[in-house]
Amino acid sequence: MSVGGVTKVVVVGGGCSGTLVAKEIIARWGDQACEVLVVDPAETPGRGVAYATSCPSHLLNVPAEQMSAHPDRPGHFAAWAHCRDAGVDNDSFAPRMLYGDYLEDVWRDAQRSVPAASSLAHHRSRVVSLTAAHDGSSVRVGLEHGDAVAADHVVLAMGNLPPSVGAGLAPGMARSARYIADPWRPGALDELTGSVLLIGTGLTAIDTALALVDRGIIGPIRALSRHGLLPRTHRPDAPAVCPLVSAPAERTVRSLIALLRGNADTYGDWRRAIDEFRPHVAEVWRTMSDIERRRFLRHAARFWEIHRHRMAPEIADRVGNLIAASRLSVRAGVIESYRELPGALEVVIRRRHSTGTALISVSHVINCTGPQLRVSEAGDRLVDDLLGSGTVRPGPFGLGLDVAEDGAVIDAQGVRSRRVWSIGPLRRGAEWETTAVREIRSQAVSLATRLLAVERSEQLPVHVEVQDTLPSALLTTIATAVASPGVERAGVIS
């Protein structure tokens, strides 16, 4: 329980995940005093990496009507955006920088609505460590430059981790001055003019290619990945989707593929089948056997990704035009070797299912493989500290962090924490689909309600399944659980 009746919550990260969970805690705690501190180096919470782009060609890959920050107000973002740009309607794929403006507005609205007994603040810094108090009653949150704050609860909302530095490269290539490890680093693409090689063919590669074209790059853009698959395209006239009533009983990769194919045949379009199944993904993933989940990761994950995470129709049109004009090419293969030349890199590519190779010369190689999913390889100072102390452990198959169904992190000994929680992409290994706004806003509501129940010491069921369509008043009264008692050990937050 909190000291003096005021619960102190530190949210690590001020992107979409951190902003949504912070505003839900403030909104749902009512008269119970709570101090929420969001720690993030950005000037204002909201944008994170995903929505900090200033490139007008970077669009949301979900229609505006599905992007509300409020589960009980589904048209909120679309209406907000239409007031600022009359061309945006429910079906529009709005600019991501506009959505960043929206999340900043959500943050400001949350600050304006803070009850008198509570507070919502932002501290520009980075969290580098978490240390349990001797009696387990609180957490010392270590900040860079030696500062620290105390918290009753800590929510890890760091969003996507940076990409793996050497993903898809020949040995030693990552040390080249002509290698760009992260295209989202401010200024990373500013000086590029010649031909480039993109490692990866997913949404990050599409964003990078369009940004380079908008900057007037002269040379051709080549994209390379093991499968050479581009994301599929949203239908501009997609019908309304009603989720499946229940998840399928059989939890095998073969049966799920058969289900999706059968639904696609019934409706005449695979997109609807994917979208109807989406609300059940976390439940199915959690209850699949390890053998089946491993089979999915090995054989089906990439195909799920390109069908689930799709391009806006106008983006797909631009990509098609670039390919037709030979400005962009997509290949399946791997980098076999490279060598430095004056002003360029000479790269040898081995094509997929072939013994043949291709030799190309490019000015730069850019890592577009997307976020690092394996936390033990992320090289993040805080994550490394938590893993080293045993406060957390990697999630299934090394993906994200291991968490209970309510978001409580699980330590190296398998004990769920009473103080440290997770939201968003860090739940990837436990829930698989946990990067989109729809899933994150539901997690935010559930976690805010859960923390309130813990502080009130209510003996209620362990897990709350928050439905995205429930009204706010009902969500506030949902019965949630109290964490099972943890085991206090030196150096571990339980």
Secondary structure, DSSP 8 states (H G I E B T S, - for coil): --GGG-EEEEEE--SHHHHHHHHHHHHHSTTS-EEEEEE-SSSSTT-TTTT----TT-B-SS-GGG--S-TT-TTHHHHHHHHH-TT--TT---BHHHHHHHHHHHHHHHHHT--TT-EEEEE-S-EEEEEE-TTSS-EEEEEGGG-EEEESEEEE---SB---TTTT--TTGGGSTTEES-TTSTTTTTT--S-EEEE--SHHHHHHHHHHHHTT--S-EEEEESS-----B--TT-------SS--S---HHHHHHHHHHHHHHHT-HHHHHHHHGGGHHHHHHHS-HHHHHHIIIIIHHHHHHHHS-B-HHHHHHHHHHHHTTSEEEEEEEEEEEEEETTEEEEEEEETT-S-EEEEEESEEEE-S-SB-BGGGS--HHHHHHHHHTS--B-GGGBSB-B-TTSEEE-TTS-EEEEEEE-GGGGHHHHS---SHHHHHHHHHHHHHHHHHHHHT----S-----TTS-HHHHHT-----------BTTB--
